[in-house]
Amino acid sequence: QVQLVESGGGLVQPGGSLRLSCAASGFAFKDYYMAWFRQAPGRQREQVAMITPSEGTNIAMFVLGRFTISRDNKKQMVYLNMTRLKPEDTAVYFCNADRPPWGEDHWGQGTQVTVSS
């Protein structure tokens, strides 16, 4: 059974940092593209960052230079390091796993990140 469990969200002040974690189980983690998405109230879900099985990364322009994504294949974990957080980063952050030819699309339950003073 595929499971993705996010953790690390919370309330942080503008300019602060958070590290989100996603624990994966039930599938061949090393073969999957892992991604973080976020969804703010009233907005569509959007991809924030993605990391390939070979650890290539793609970071969305709106967080480039502030967020990084990494993975640990031995621990079956993927991380999102978020720095210089802004109020507009407030959203539920979701972990996603998929692989070519695409369509499996596994999701975690999400973790809330709130950036507010």
MOPAC internal coordinates of N, CA, C and O (Angstrom, degrees):
PM7 1SCF
backbone

  N    0.0000 0     0.00 0     0.00 0    0    0    0
  C    1.4613 1     0.00 0     0.00 0    1    0    0
  C    1.5275 1   109.39 1     0.00 0    2    1    0
  O    1.2310 1   121.26 1   -55.75 1    3    2    1
  N    1.3240 1   115.20 1   124.25 1    3    2    1
  C    1.4622 1   120.05 1  -179.76 1    5    3    2
  C    1.5257 1   109.58 1   -71.62 1    6    5    3
  O    1.2310 1   121.35 1   -48.32 1    7    6    5
  N    1.3183 1   115.02 1   131.68 1    7    6    5
  C    1.4624 1   120.27 1   175.13 1    9    7    6
  C    1.5133 1   110.19 1  -135.91 1   10    9    7
  O    1.2310 1   121.14 1   -45.02 1   11   10    9
  N    1.3100 1   115.42 1   134.98 1   11   10    9
  C    1.4566 1   122.78 1   171.72 1   13   11   10
  C    1.5271 1   106.52 1  -128.07 1   14   13   11
  O    1.2310 1   120.80 1   -58.24 1   15   14   13
  N    1.3210 1   116.08 1   121.76 1   15   14   13
  C    1.4554 1   120.47 1  -176.28 1   17   15   14
  C    1.5245 1   109.01 1  -124.06 1   18   17   15
  O    1.2310 1   121.14 1   -66.89 1   19   18   17
  N    1.3249 1   115.42 1   113.11 1   19   18   17
  C    1.4585 1   120.88 1   179.97 1   21   19   18
  C    1.5284 1   110.21 1   -88.04 1   22   21   19
  O    1.2310 1   121.44 1   -27.61 1   23   22   21
  N    1.3179 1   114.85 1   152.39 1   23   22   21
  C    1.4571 1   121.73 1   174.81 1   25   23   22
  C    1.5166 1   108.96 1  -154.74 1   26   25   23
  O    1.2310 1   121.10 1   -13.12 1   27   26   25
  N    1.3254 1   115.51 1   166.88 1   27   26   25
  C    1.4547 1   119.95 1   174.68 1   29   27   26
  C    1.5104 1   115.10 1   104.91 1   30   29   27
  O    1.2310 1   120.16 1   174.18 1   31   30   29
  N    1.3194 1   117.30 1    -5.82 1   31   30   29
  C    1.4586 1   119.01 1   178.39 1   33   31   30
  C    1.5112 1   111.70 1   -71.46 1   34   33   31
  O    1.2310 1   121.35 1    -6.88 1   35   34   33
  N    1.3305 1   115.02 1   173.12 1   35   34   33
  C    1.4480 1   119.68 1   179.15 1   37   35   34
  C    1.5013 1   111.94 1   161.48 1   38   37   35
  O    1.2310 1   121.40 1    12.60 1   39   38   37
  N    1.3148 1   114.92 1  -167.40 1   39   38   37
  C    1.4674 1   122.15 1   179.01 1   41   39   38
  C    1.5278 1   108.74 1   -98.00 1   42   41   39
  O    1.2310 1   120.78 1   -49.54 1   43   42   41
  N    1.3051 1   116.12 1   130.46 1   43   42   41
  C    1.4601 1   121.02 1  -179.75 1   45   43   42
  C    1.5250 1   108.46 1  -141.30 1   46   45   43
  O    1.2310 1   121.20 1   -30.89 1   47   46   45
  N    1.3058 1   115.32 1   149.11 1   47   46   45
  C    1.4567 1   120.13 1   179.01 1   49   47   46
  C    1.5238 1   110.88 1   -77.91 1   50   49   47
  O    1.2310 1   119.91 1   -25.87 1   51   50   49
  N    1.3144 1   117.78 1   154.13 1   51   50   49
  C    1.4675 1   120.00 1   174.54 1   53   51   50
  C    1.5213 1   110.74 1   -53.84 1   54   53   51
  O    1.2310 1   121.27 1   -42.03 1   55   54   53
  N    1.3238 1   115.17 1   137.97 1   55   54   53
  C    1.4488 1   120.81 1  -176.53 1   57   55   54
  C    1.5119 1   114.07 1    89.64 1   58   57   55
  O    1.2310 1   120.26 1   170.40 1   59   58   57
  N    1.3183 1   117.11 1    -9.60 1   59   58   57
  C    1.4551 1   121.44 1  -178.53 1   61   59   58
  C    1.5157 1   113.13 1   -82.48 1   62   61   59
  O    1.2310 1   121.41 1     3.99 1   63   62   61
  N    1.3315 1   114.90 1  -176.01 1   63   62   61
  C    1.4615 1   121.85 1  -176.80 1   65   63   62
  C    1.5204 1   110.40 1  -131.50 1   66   65   63
  O    1.2310 1   121.33 1   -26.77 1   67   66   65
  N    1.3118 1   115.06 1   153.23 1   67   66   65
  C    1.4596 1   122.49 1   172.82 1   69   67   66
  C    1.5185 1   108.15 1  -145.86 1   70   69   67
  O    1.2310 1   121.34 1   -26.80 1   71   70   69
  N    1.3233 1   115.04 1   153.20 1   71   70   69
  C    1.4565 1   121.03 1   173.80 1   73   71   70
  C    1.5139 1   108.07 1  -122.88 1   74   73   71
  O    1.2310 1   120.84 1   -63.98 1   75   74   73
  N    1.3114 1   116.00 1   116.02 1   75   74   73
  C    1.4493 1   120.96 1   175.65 1   77   75   74
  C    1.5134 1   109.84 1   -91.20 1   78   77   75
  O    1.2310 1   121.10 1   -35.37 1   79   78   77
  N    1.3240 1   115.50 1   144.63 1   79   78   77
  C    1.4539 1   121.88 1   177.59 1   81   79   78
  C    1.5165 1   109.90 1  -123.86 1   82   81   79
  O    1.2310 1   121.13 1   -31.36 1   83   82   81
  N    1.3201 1   115.45 1   148.64 1   83   82   81
  C    1.4585 1   121.40 1   175.79 1   85   83   82
  C    1.5206 1   107.50 1  -132.96 1   86   85   83
  O    1.2310 1   120.90 1   -62.54 1   87   86   85
  N    1.3257 1   115.88 1   117.46 1   87   86   85
  C    1.4566 1   121.85 1   177.73 1   89   87   86
  C    1.5230 1   108.80 1   -95.18 1   90   89   87
  O    1.2310 1   121.13 1   -55.47 1   91   90   89
  N    1.3218 1   115.45 1   124.53 1   91   90   89
  C    1.4673 1   121.15 1  -176.35 1   93   91   90
  C    1.5185 1   110.80 1  -110.58 1   94   93   91
  O    1.2310 1   120.94 1   -34.83 1   95   94   93
  N    1.3178 1   115.80 1   145.17 1   95   94   93
  C    1.4559 1   120.72 1   176.18 1   97   95   94
  C    1.5218 1   109.26 1  -156.07 1   98   97   95
  O    1.2310 1   121.54 1   -20.10 1   99   98   97
  N    1.3295 1   114.66 1   159.90 1   99   98   97
  C    1.4582 1   119.85 1   174.19 1  101   99   98
  C    1.5161 1   115.49 1    87.59 1  102  101   99
  O    1.2310 1   120.01 1  -172.84 1  103  102  101
  N    1.3229 1   117.58 1     7.16 1  103  102  101
  C    1.4620 1   119.98 1   177.22 1  105  103  102
  C    1.5259 1   109.15 1  -154.64 1  106  105  103
  O    1.2310 1   120.90 1    -9.70 1  107  106  105
  N    1.3307 1   115.89 1   170.30 1  107  106  105
  C    1.4668 1   121.86 1  -177.11 1  109  107  106
  C    1.5240 1   109.49 1   -79.01 1  110  109  107
  O    1.2310 1   121.32 1  -101.83 1  111  110  109
  N    1.3207 1   115.08 1    78.17 1  111  110  109
  C    1.4640 1   122.86 1  -172.23 1  113  111  110
  C    1.5280 1   112.41 1   -47.41 1  114  113  111
  O    1.2310 1   119.58 1   135.24 1  115  114  113
  N    1.2945 1   118.42 1   -44.76 1  115  114  113
  C    1.4660 1   121.69 1  -172.56 1  117  115  114
  C    1.5246 1   111.98 1   -62.64 1  118  117  115
  O    1.2310 1   119.87 1   160.76 1  119  118  117
  N    1.3284 1   117.85 1   -19.24 1  119  118  117
  C    1.4574 1   121.53 1  -177.40 1  121  119  118
  C    1.5236 1   113.20 1   -93.24 1  122  121  119
  O    1.2310 1   120.33 1   177.16 1  123  122  121
  N    1.3166 1   116.97 1    -2.84 1  123  122  121
  C    1.4600 1   120.97 1  -172.30 1  125  123  122
  C    1.5216 1   113.35 1  -104.23 1  126  125  123
  O    1.2310 1   121.53 1   -34.16 1  127  126  125
  N    1.3106 1   114.68 1   145.84 1  127  126  125
  C    1.4469 1   122.81 1   167.38 1  129  127  126
  C    1.5361 1   106.13 1   -78.71 1  130  129  127
  O    1.2310 1   120.97 1   -51.88 1  131  130  129
  N    1.3043 1   115.76 1   128.12 1  131  130  129
  C    1.4556 1   120.89 1  -179.47 1  133  131  130
  C    1.5304 1   109.06 1  -111.84 1  134  133  131
  O    1.2310 1   120.94 1   -37.42 1  135  134  133
  N    1.3023 1   115.82 1   142.58 1  135  134  133
  C    1.4578 1   119.30 1  -176.99 1  137  135  134
  C    1.5234 1   110.97 1  -144.38 1  138  137  135
  O    1.2310 1   121.80 1   -23.53 1  139  138  137
  N    1.3151 1   114.16 1   156.47 1  139  138  137
  C    1.4591 1   122.06 1   169.66 1  141  139  138
  C    1.5267 1   108.02 1  -112.25 1  142  141  139
  O    1.2310 1   121.61 1   -47.34 1  143  142  141
  N    1.3108 1   114.53 1   132.66 1  143  142  141
  C    1.4490 1   122.61 1   173.76 1  145  143  142
  C    1.5278 1   107.52 1  -119.58 1  146  145  143
  O    1.2310 1   121.39 1   -15.55 1  147  146  145
  N    1.3183 1   114.94 1   164.45 1  147  146  145
  C    1.4570 1   118.16 1   172.97 1  149  147  146
  C    1.5193 1   109.63 1  -141.89 1  150  149  147
  O    1.2310 1   121.50 1   -24.57 1  151  150  149
  N    1.3142 1   114.74 1   155.43 1  151  150  149
  C    1.4551 1   120.49 1   178.02 1  153  151  150
  C    1.5229 1   109.12 1  -141.49 1  154  153  151
  O    1.2310 1   121.30 1   -61.99 1  155  154  153
  N    1.3111 1   115.12 1   118.01 1  155  154  153
  C    1.4561 1   121.69 1   176.24 1  157  155  154
  C    1.5380 1   108.89 1   -93.20 1  158  157  155
  O    1.2310 1   119.85 1   -23.46 1  159  158  157
  N    1.3170 1   117.89 1   156.54 1  159  158  157
  C    1.4750 1   120.33 1  -179.93 1  161  159  158
  C    1.5228 1   111.50 1   -54.40 1  162  161  159
  O    1.2310 1   121.10 1   -49.77 1  163  162  161
  N    1.3212 1   115.50 1   130.23 1  163  162  161
  C    1.4536 1   120.57 1   177.54 1  165  163  162
  C    1.5150 1   115.10 1    76.85 1  166  165  163
  O    1.2310 1   120.34 1  -174.00 1  167  166  165
  N    1.3303 1   116.96 1     6.00 1  167  166  165
  C    1.4544 1   119.97 1  -178.22 1  169  167  166
  C    1.5216 1   110.46 1  -122.57 1  170  169  167
  O    1.2310 1   120.93 1   -19.34 1  171  170  169
  N    1.3205 1   115.82 1   160.66 1  171  170  169
  C    1.4583 1   120.47 1   177.75 1  173  171  170
  C    1.5257 1   110.26 1   -75.67 1  174  173  171
  O    1.2310 1   121.63 1   -25.84 1  175  174  173
  N    1.3055 1   114.49 1   154.16 1  175  174  173
  C    1.4645 1   119.47 1   174.88 1  177  175  174
  C    1.5212 1   108.59 1   -67.76 1  178  177  175
  O    1.2310 1   120.89 1   -42.59 1  179  178  177
  N    1.3325 1   115.90 1   137.41 1  179  178  177
  C    1.4636 1   120.27 1  -178.01 1  181  179  178
  C    1.5268 1   109.81 1  -133.16 1  182  181  179
  O    1.2310 1   121.54 1   -33.28 1  183  182  181
  N    1.3206 1   114.66 1   146.72 1  183  182  181
  C    1.4559 1   119.43 1   178.64 1  185  183  182
  C    1.5185 1   109.92 1   -77.79 1  186  185  183
  O    1.2310 1   121.04 1   -46.42 1  187  186  185
  N    1.3119 1   115.61 1   133.58 1  187  186  185
  C    1.4631 1   122.32 1   179.94 1  189  187  186
  C    1.5239 1   110.50 1   -99.86 1  190  189  187
  O    1.2310 1   120.64 1   134.88 1  191  190  189
  N    1.3157 1   116.39 1   -45.12 1  191  190  189
  C    1.4582 1   120.48 1  -176.43 1  193  191  190
  C    1.5151 1   109.30 1  -159.54 1  194  193  191
  O    1.2310 1   121.36 1   -27.29 1  195  194  193
  N    1.3340 1   114.99 1   152.71 1  195  194  193
  C    1.4588 1   121.08 1   179.77 1  197  195  194
  C    1.5147 1   109.03 1  -141.26 1  198  197  195
  O    1.2310 1   120.87 1   -34.42 1  199  198  197
  N    1.3258 1   115.95 1   145.58 1  199  198  197
  C    1.4581 1   120.75 1   176.50 1  201  199  198
  C    1.5193 1   108.33 1  -132.43 1  202  201  199
  O    1.2310 1   121.38 1   -46.31 1  203  202  201
  N    1.3340 1   114.96 1   133.69 1  203  202  201
  C    1.4587 1   120.53 1  -177.52 1  205  203  202
  C    1.5288 1   110.58 1   -83.88 1  206  205  203
  O    1.2310 1   120.31 1    -9.50 1  207  206  205
  N    1.3306 1   117.02 1   170.50 1  207  206  205
  C    1.4693 1   119.37 1   176.07 1  209  207  206
  C    1.5288 1   112.69 1   -57.87 1  210  209  207
  O    1.2310 1   120.21 1   149.59 1  211  210  209
  N    1.3268 1   117.20 1   -30.41 1  211  210  209
  C    1.4675 1   120.89 1   179.54 1  213  211  210
  C    1.5253 1   112.09 1   -93.16 1  214  213  211
  O    1.2310 1   120.57 1  -168.10 1  215  214  213
  N    1.3542 1   116.51 1    11.90 1  215  214  213
  C    1.4728 1   124.70 1   173.37 1  217  215  214
  C    1.5165 1   114.06 1    73.59 1  218  217  215
  O    1.2310 1   120.29 1  -160.22 1  219  218  217
  N    1.3242 1   117.04 1    19.78 1  219  218  217
  C    1.4450 1   118.32 1   164.97 1  221  219  218
  C    1.5170 1   108.91 1   -70.92 1  222  221  219
  O    1.2310 1   120.67 1   -32.19 1  223  222  221
  N    1.3367 1   116.33 1   147.81 1  223  222  221
  C    1.4560 1   118.48 1  -176.52 1  225  223  222
  C    1.5176 1   111.88 1  -126.35 1  226  225  223
  O    1.2310 1   121.68 1   -25.86 1  227  226  225
  N    1.3157 1   114.40 1   154.14 1  227  226  225
  C    1.4579 1   121.50 1   173.75 1  229  227  226
  C    1.5257 1   106.68 1  -135.99 1  230  229  227
  O    1.2310 1   120.81 1   -58.60 1  231  230  229
  N    1.3227 1   116.06 1   121.40 1  231  230  229
  C    1.4548 1   121.94 1  -176.49 1  233  231  230
  C    1.5178 1   109.02 1  -114.29 1  234  233  231
  O    1.2310 1   120.31 1   -46.69 1  235  234  233
  N    1.3141 1   117.01 1   133.31 1  235  234  233
  C    1.4536 1   120.73 1   178.99 1  237  235  234
  C    1.5238 1   110.84 1   -61.63 1  238  237  235
  O    1.2310 1   121.05 1   -35.69 1  239  238  237
  N    1.3270 1   115.60 1   144.31 1  239  238  237
  C    1.4621 1   120.43 1  -176.64 1  241  239  238
  C    1.5208 1   112.15 1   -57.55 1  242  241  239
  O    1.2310 1   120.15 1   145.77 1  243  242  241
  N    1.3237 1   117.32 1   -34.23 1  243  242  241
  C    1.4585 1   119.38 1  -174.01 1  245  243  242
  C    1.5262 1   113.17 1   -74.93 1  246  245  243
  O    1.2310 1   119.84 1   172.48 1  247  246  245
  N    1.3356 1   117.91 1    -7.52 1  247  246  245
  C    1.4707 1   120.56 1   174.95 1  249  247  246
  C    1.5243 1   111.80 1  -126.65 1  250  249  247
  O    1.2310 1   120.53 1  -175.72 1  251  250  249
  N    1.3265 1   116.59 1     4.28 1  251  250  249
  C    1.4615 1   120.91 1  -178.45 1  253  251  250
  C    1.5266 1   110.24 1   -59.65 1  254  253  251
  O    1.2310 1   121.49 1   -48.07 1  255  254  253
  N    1.3270 1   114.76 1   131.93 1  255  254  253
  C    1.4519 1   120.01 1  -178.40 1  257  255  254
  C    1.5215 1   113.65 1    90.42 1  258  257  255
  O    1.2310 1   120.51 1   168.78 1  259  258  257
  N    1.3298 1   116.63 1   -11.22 1  259  258  257
  C    1.4670 1   120.64 1   178.99 1  261  259  258
  C    1.5331 1   112.15 1  -117.41 1  262  261  259
  O    1.2310 1   120.24 1   146.71 1  263  262  261
  N    1.3182 1   117.15 1   -33.29 1  263  262  261
  C    1.4695 1   121.51 1  -177.55 1  265  263  262
  C    1.5326 1   109.24 1  -113.16 1  266  265  263
  O    1.2310 1   120.82 1   -34.64 1  267  266  265
  N    1.3156 1   116.03 1   145.36 1  267  266  265
  C    1.4510 1   122.03 1   170.73 1  269  267  266
  C    1.5238 1   109.59 1  -134.47 1  270  269  267
  O    1.2310 1   121.35 1   -27.60 1  271  270  269
  N    1.3239 1   115.02 1   152.40 1  271  270  269
  C    1.4574 1   121.34 1   179.20 1  273  271  270
  C    1.5198 1   108.48 1  -120.24 1  274  273  271
  O    1.2310 1   120.82 1   -36.48 1  275  274  273
  N    1.3184 1   116.04 1   143.52 1  275  274  273
  C    1.4564 1   120.70 1   177.52 1  277  275  274
  C    1.5241 1   109.14 1  -147.27 1  278  277  275
  O    1.2310 1   121.10 1   -14.09 1  279  278  277
  N    1.3193 1   115.50 1   165.91 1  279  278  277
  C    1.4527 1   120.03 1   179.49 1  281  279  278
  C    1.5122 1   110.58 1  -141.40 1  282  281  279
  O    1.2310 1   121.01 1   -25.57 1  283  282  281
  N    1.3185 1   115.67 1   154.43 1  283  282  281
  C    1.4524 1   122.79 1   175.36 1  285  283  282
  C    1.5234 1   105.94 1  -128.03 1  286  285  283
  O    1.2310 1   120.81 1   -77.95 1  287  286  285
  N    1.3250 1   116.05 1   102.05 1  287  286  285
  C    1.4608 1   119.56 1  -174.94 1  289  287  286
  C    1.5279 1   112.29 1   -67.51 1  290  289  287
  O    1.2310 1   120.50 1   149.41 1  291  290  289
  N    1.3322 1   116.65 1   -30.59 1  291  290  289
  C    1.4686 1   118.75 1   179.55 1  293  291  290
  C    1.5252 1   110.89 1   -68.01 1  294  293  291
  O    1.2310 1   120.74 1   140.79 1  295  294  293
  N    1.3131 1   116.20 1   -39.21 1  295  294  293
  C    1.4649 1   120.68 1  -179.62 1  297  295  294
  C    1.5220 1   112.18 1   -89.67 1  298  297  295
  O    1.2310 1   120.43 1   171.83 1  299  298  297
  N    1.3293 1   116.78 1    -8.17 1  299  298  297
  C    1.4557 1   122.12 1  -176.08 1  301  299  298
  C    1.5256 1   111.26 1    56.04 1  302  301  299
  O    1.2310 1   122.06 1  -128.47 1  303  302  301
  N    1.3121 1   113.65 1    51.53 1  303  302  301
  C    1.4565 1   121.53 1  -178.47 1  305  303  302
  C    1.5290 1   109.98 1  -126.76 1  306  305  303
  O    1.2310 1   121.15 1   -31.83 1  307  306  305
  N    1.3085 1   115.40 1   148.17 1  307  306  305
  C    1.4562 1   121.03 1   170.08 1  309  307  306
  C    1.5264 1   107.11 1  -130.49 1  310  309  307
  O    1.2310 1   121.34 1   -36.65 1  311  310  309
  N    1.3269 1   115.04 1   143.35 1  311  310  309
  C    1.4535 1   121.09 1  -172.79 1  313  311  310
  C    1.5309 1   110.60 1  -126.00 1  314  313  311
  O    1.2310 1   121.40 1   -29.87 1  315  314  313
  N    1.3111 1   114.93 1   150.13 1  315  314  313
  C    1.4543 1   120.83 1   171.62 1  317  315  314
  C    1.5274 1   106.73 1  -126.88 1  318  317  315
  O    1.2310 1   121.05 1   -68.88 1  319  318  317
  N    1.3186 1   115.60 1   111.12 1  319  318  317
  C    1.4464 1   121.08 1   176.29 1  321  319  318
  C    1.5196 1   108.87 1   -92.49 1  322  321  319
  O    1.2310 1   121.23 1   -58.72 1  323  322  321
  N    1.3102 1   115.26 1   121.28 1  323  322  321
  C    1.4549 1   121.52 1  -175.30 1  325  323  322
  C    1.5256 1   109.02 1  -118.22 1  326  325  323
  O    1.2310 1   120.85 1   -56.66 1  327  326  325
  N    1.3070 1   115.98 1   123.34 1  327  326  325
  C    1.4628 1   121.25 1   178.95 1  329  327  326
  C    1.5268 1   109.47 1  -123.56 1  330  329  327
  O    1.2310 1   121.03 1   -13.16 1  331  330  329
  N    1.3235 1   115.63 1   166.84 1  331  330  329
  C    1.4753 1   122.54 1   179.08 1  333  331  330
  C    1.5175 1   110.55 1    45.28 1  334  333  331
  O    1.2310 1   120.94 1  -130.02 1  335  334  333
  N    1.2972 1   115.81 1    49.98 1  335  334  333
  C    1.4459 1   121.45 1  -175.89 1  337  335  334
  C    1.5228 1   111.52 1   -65.12 1  338  337  335
  O    1.2310 1   121.69 1   -34.44 1  339  338  337
  N    1.3246 1   114.38 1   145.56 1  339  338  337
  C    1.4511 1   122.57 1  -178.80 1  341  339  338
  C    1.5308 1   109.16 1  -120.46 1  342  341  339
  O    1.2310 1   119.82 1   -22.97 1  343  342  341
  N    1.3187 1   117.95 1   157.03 1  343  342  341
  C    1.4678 1   119.68 1   177.73 1  345  343  342
  C    1.5304 1   112.35 1   -55.05 1  346  345  343
  O    1.2310 1   120.14 1   147.48 1  347  346  345
  N    1.3198 1   117.34 1   -32.52 1  347  346  345
  C    1.4648 1   119.85 1  -179.59 1  349  347  346
  C    1.5269 1   112.84 1   -72.74 1  350  349  347
  O    1.2310 1   119.92 1   173.59 1  351  350  349
  N    1.3179 1   117.76 1    -6.41 1  351  350  349
  C    1.4631 1   120.84 1   173.59 1  353  351  350
  C    1.5354 1   111.41 1   -82.46 1  354  353  351
  O    1.2310 1   120.43 1   174.13 1  355  354  353
  N    1.3096 1   116.77 1    -5.87 1  355  354  353
  C    1.4546 1   120.96 1   178.56 1  357  355  354
  C    1.5247 1   110.57 1   -61.63 1  358  357  355
  O    1.2310 1   121.01 1   -55.95 1  359  358  357
  N    1.3318 1   115.67 1   124.05 1  359  358  357
  C    1.4689 1   121.03 1  -176.46 1  361  359  358
  C    1.5216 1   108.50 1  -177.52 1  362  361  359
  O    1.2310 1   121.37 1    -9.29 1  363  362  361
  N    1.3176 1   114.99 1   170.71 1  363  362  361
  C    1.4563 1   120.36 1   165.50 1  365  363  362
  C    1.5271 1   106.88 1   -88.83 1  366  365  363
  O    1.2310 1   121.12 1   -50.69 1  367  366  365
  N    1.3101 1   115.47 1   129.31 1  367  366  365
  C    1.4611 1   121.48 1  -178.24 1  369  367  366
  C    1.5293 1   109.03 1  -104.24 1  370  369  367
  O    1.2310 1   121.52 1   -49.06 1  371  370  369
  N    1.3322 1   114.70 1   130.94 1  371  370  369
  C    1.4635 1   121.65 1  -175.94 1  373  371  370
  C    1.5242 1   110.39 1  -118.84 1  374  373  371
  O    1.2310 1   121.29 1   -36.55 1  375  374  373
  N    1.3023 1   115.13 1   143.45 1  375  374  373
  C    1.4574 1   123.22 1   173.26 1  377  375  374
  C    1.5332 1   108.17 1   -94.56 1  378  377  375
  O    1.2310 1   120.96 1   -38.73 1  379  378  377
  N    1.3216 1   115.77 1   141.27 1  379  378  377
  C    1.4623 1   121.29 1  -176.97 1  381  379  378
  C    1.5201 1   110.48 1  -136.09 1  382  381  379
  O    1.2310 1   120.85 1   -37.28 1  383  382  381
  N    1.3202 1   115.99 1   142.72 1  383  382  381
  C    1.4662 1   121.73 1   176.63 1  385  383  382
  C    1.5230 1   109.05 1  -130.17 1  386  385  383
  O    1.2310 1   121.02 1   -44.17 1  387  386  385
  N    1.3093 1   115.66 1   135.83 1  387  386  385
  C    1.4550 1   120.07 1   177.98 1  389  387  386
  C    1.5256 1   108.26 1  -159.40 1  390  389  387
  O    1.2310 1   120.86 1   -13.38 1  391  390  389
  N    1.3167 1   115.97 1   166.62 1  391  390  389
  C    1.4524 1   120.22 1   178.84 1  393  391  390
  C    1.5135 1   109.31 1  -153.33 1  394  393  391
  O    1.2310 1   120.41 1   -23.21 1  395  394  393
  N    1.3253 1   116.82 1   156.79 1  395  394  393
  C    1.4584 1   119.15 1   175.35 1  397  395  394
  C    1.5233 1   109.96 1   -59.81 1  398  397  395
  O    1.2310 1   119.69 1   -37.14 1  399  398  397
  N    1.3289 1   118.20 1   142.86 1  399  398  397
  C    1.4660 1   127.44 1     6.91 1  401  399  398
  C    1.5277 1   113.48 1   -85.31 1  402  401  399
  O    1.2310 1   119.78 1  -152.64 1  403  402  401
  N    1.3123 1   118.03 1    27.36 1  403  402  401
  C    1.4635 1   124.68 1   174.62 1  405  403  402
  C    1.5251 1   113.50 1    69.66 1  406  405  403
  O    1.2310 1   121.84 1   -25.34 1  407  406  405
  N    1.3318 1   114.08 1   154.66 1  407  406  405
  C    1.4548 1   119.54 1   177.02 1  409  407  406
  C    1.5093 1   114.34 1   118.68 1  410  409  407
  O    1.2310 1   119.53 1   165.13 1  411  410  409
  N    1.3403 1   118.50 1   -14.87 1  411  410  409
  C    1.4630 1   119.82 1   177.56 1  413  411  410
  C    1.5232 1   109.24 1   -67.58 1  414  413  411
  O    1.2310 1   120.83 1   133.21 1  415  414  413
  N    1.3304 1   116.03 1   -46.79 1  415  414  413
  C    1.4562 1   122.33 1   167.74 1  417  415  414
  C    1.5279 1   113.83 1    50.01 1  418  417  415
  O    1.2310 1   120.86 1  -112.01 1  419  418  417
  N    1.3157 1   115.96 1    67.99 1  419  418  417
  C    1.4629 1   120.01 1   178.46 1  421  419  418
  C    1.5165 1   109.81 1   -88.39 1  422  421  419
  O    1.2310 1   120.62 1   -38.81 1  423  422  421
  N    1.3407 1   116.43 1   141.19 1  423  422  421
  C    1.4607 1   121.94 1  -176.29 1  425  423  422
  C    1.5249 1   111.26 1  -129.30 1  426  425  423
  O    1.2310 1   121.45 1   -32.19 1  427  426  425
  N    1.3042 1   114.82 1   147.81 1  427  426  425
  C    1.4454 1   120.54 1   169.32 1  429  427  426
  C    1.5164 1   109.97 1   -87.53 1  430  429  427
  O    1.2310 1   121.03 1     2.61 1  431  430  429
  N    1.3286 1   115.64 1  -177.39 1  431  430  429
  C    1.4603 1   120.17 1  -175.93 1  433  431  430
  C    1.5262 1   112.03 1   -86.67 1  434  433  431
  O    1.2310 1   120.25 1   167.17 1  435  434  433
  N    1.3200 1   117.12 1   -12.83 1  435  434  433
  C    1.4535 1   121.77 1   177.81 1  437  435  434
  C    1.5226 1   113.59 1    94.25 1  438  437  435
  O    1.2310 1   121.56 1   -25.39 1  439  438  437
  N    1.3207 1   114.62 1   154.61 1  439  438  437
  C    1.4614 1   121.51 1   175.66 1  441  439  438
  C    1.5282 1   107.96 1  -135.36 1  442  441  439
  O    1.2310 1   120.92 1   -45.22 1  443  442  441
  N    1.3200 1   115.84 1   134.78 1  443  442  441
  C    1.4651 1   120.97 1  -175.43 1  445  443  442
  C    1.5282 1   110.95 1   -81.00 1  446  445  443
  O    1.2310 1   121.30 1   -48.90 1  447  446  445
  N    1.3097 1   115.12 1   131.10 1  447  446  445
  C    1.4592 1   121.83 1   171.90 1  449  447  446
  C    1.5290 1   107.46 1  -118.72 1  450  449  447
  O    1.2310 1   121.02 1   -56.42 1  451  450  449
  N    1.3104 1   115.66 1   123.58 1  451  450  449
  C    1.4521 1   121.04 1   178.71 1  453  451  450
  C    1.5189 1   109.05 1  -123.11 1  454  453  451
  O    1.2310 1   120.76 1   -56.87 1  455  454  453
  N    1.3207 1   116.15 1   123.13 1  455  454  453
  C    1.4558 1   121.80 1   179.48 1  457  455  454
  C    1.5233 1   107.64 1  -111.05 1  458  457  455
  O    1.2310 1   121.43 1   -70.27 1  459  458  457
  N    1.3061 1   114.87 1   109.73 1  459  458  457
  C    1.4559 1   120.32 1  -174.58 1  461  459  458
  C    1.5137 1   110.60 1  -158.56 1  462  461  459
  O    1.2310 1   121.09 1   -32.46 1  463  462  461
  N    1.3068 1   115.53 1   147.54 1  463  462  461
  C    1.4655 1   120.06 1   175.35 1  465  463  462
  C    1.5252 1   110.31 1   -94.35 1  466  465  463
  O    1.2310 1   120.10 1   180.00 1  467  466  465

